[in-house]
Amino acid sequence: MPQPWSVLWELLPNRTRVGAGWQPPLPLILGAWDDTPNMLKMLRLAEHIEWAAKHGALEPVARALRDLREDEWFHIGD
C-alpha cells in the first residue's frame, strides 16, 4: 500500500510542515514501510482518516480507499 498511501496523504487538507516533520505525519512509505511494525502502520492510517474527517475531506479519502484494488491493500501476513 505504500504508493496509494502517498496519494491518499496528498488528499489531506491543511498539511503543515512542523520542524523536520509534517502534521499530519507522512505516510509510512519507502524505507519507513519496511522498518515499521504492522500495528503502527494501522495506527498511522487511522490517524490520516481521522485528520480527513476533522478537516472536511473524509469523502475524497473514503473514495480513494474504496477505489483501491484488492492487491493494493496491505494484509497482515503479507
N, C-alpha and C positions, 0 to 999 in steps of 0.2 A: 504493500500500500504506500510506499514512500512517495512515488511521483503524484498519484492522485491527492495525497495528503497535502503536498505543496500547493496544488491547485486550490484545494479547499481553504487553506490558510490565506491565500490571496483574496478569497471572498469575504474574509472577516473585516468589517469596517473598523475604523479608528485604531488601526495598528500603530503603535508608537515605539520608537527606539528609546530604551531606558538604559543608560550606561552602555555596557557592552552587549546588552541583550535586547529583547523585544517584549512588549506587552500587547497581546498575549504572547507567550513563549513560542518560538519557532517550532514547526513540526519536527518530529524525530525522523530525519531522513539522512541520507549519506552515511557518514561514519557513526553518527549517533544511533542509527537504526540497529546496527549490529551490537552495540555496546549497552543497549537499554533493555532491561527486563520487560517481559510482556505486560505485567501489571502497570508499569509506568507508561507504557505506550497507550494502554486503555485509558488511564487517567488523563493523559495529555489530550487525547481525542475528546474525552468528555469535557475537558476544560475549554476546548475550542468550540464545542457545541454550545456550552453554557455562555461563552462570550458572544456567539452569534445570537442567542436568544436575548441576551441583555442589551444588544446593540441593534436590534431590529433586522437581523439578517438570517433568521432561522430558516425561512422558506428557501432562499437560494442554497444554503448549506444542506438542508434536507434534500433538496432536489439533486444536488451533486452526489450525495451519498446514495440516494435511490438509483441514480443513473450508473453507478459502478457495476461492472460485470462481476460475476461471482469470483472469477480468477483474479480480480483486482483487490479483493478483500484479503486481509491477513487473518489466518485462523491459527489459534494456539495449537501448537504441534507442527506447524508448517516449518 
